[in-house]
């Protein structure tokens, strides 16, 4: 059985990605949070989990290109790095 990681960036509006505003026009809702992280950190965190595939949504070609670059270049986070990010995210 495979395990799928979804909502890697925090949902349809990417509310967990640093630099994204809390409110976006893509959808009429968004989880407001003051804890955000870089897209690179969120992807690396996910790649460090025991998953078969990660679903990383995008809203533009630029986001897609950025995500592909991150996945190609990034190593999965260590357990210590994951724990640090978990503390940061609350």
C-alpha positions in Angstrom: 0.0 0.0 0.0 1.3 3.4 -0.9 1.2 6.5 1.3 0.3 9.9 -0.4 1.4 13.2 1.2 -1.2 15.9 0.2 -1.5 19.6 1.0 2.3 19.9 1.3 2.1 23.7 1.1 -0.8 24.0 3.4 -3.7 23.7 1.1 -5.1 25.3 -2.0 -3.7 28.8 -1.1 -0.3 27.6 0.1 -0.9 29.3 3.5 2.1 27.6 5.1 4.6 29.0 2.5 6.5 32.1 3.8 5.8 35.1 1.7 2.3 34.1 0.8 -0.3 36.5 2.2 -2.7 35.0 4.7 -5.7 36.0 2.4 -5.6 35.2 -1.3 -8.1 35.4 -4.0 -7.7 31.9 -5.3 -10.3 30.6 -3.0 -12.8 32.3 -0.6 -11.2 30.6 2.4 -7.7 30.2 3.9 -6.3 28.9 7.1 -4.8 32.0 8.8 -1.5 31.2 10.5 1.5 33.2 11.6 3.7 30.1 11.4 5.1 29.8 7.9 8.1 28.2 6.3 9.9 28.3 3.0 8.6 26.1 0.2 12.0 24.3 0.2 11.6 23.4 3.9 8.0 22.1 3.5 9.1 20.0 0.5 12.2 18.7 2.3 10.1 17.9 5.4 7.7 15.9 3.3 10.4 14.0 1.4 11.8 12.9 4.8 8.6 11.1 5.7 7.9 7.4 4.8 5.7 8.3 1.7 5.3 6.9 -1.8 4.4 10.2 -3.5 3.9 13.8 -2.6 1.2 15.9 -4.2 2.5 19.5 -4.4 -0.1 21.8 -6.0 0.9 24.8 -8.0 -0.9 28.0 -9.1 1.6 29.0 -11.9 4.3 27.7 -14.2 6.9 29.6 -12.1 5.8 27.7 -9.0 6.0 24.4 -10.8 9.6 25.2 -12.0 10.6 26.2 -8.5 9.2 23.0 -7.0 10.9 20.8 -9.6 14.2 22.5 -8.9 13.7 22.0 -5.1 12.9 18.4 -5.5 15.9 17.7 -7.8 18.4 19.6 -5.5 17.1 19.0 -2.0 17.9 16.2 0.4 15.1 15.0 2.7 15.3 16.6 6.2 16.9 14.7 9.0 14.8 13.8 12.0 16.4 16.6 13.9 15.5 19.1 11.2 12.0 17.8 11.0 11.6 18.3 14.8 12.9 21.8 14.5 10.4 22.7 11.8 7.6 21.1 13.8 8.5 23.3 16.8 8.6 26.4 14.5 5.2 25.6 12.9 3.6 25.0 16.3 
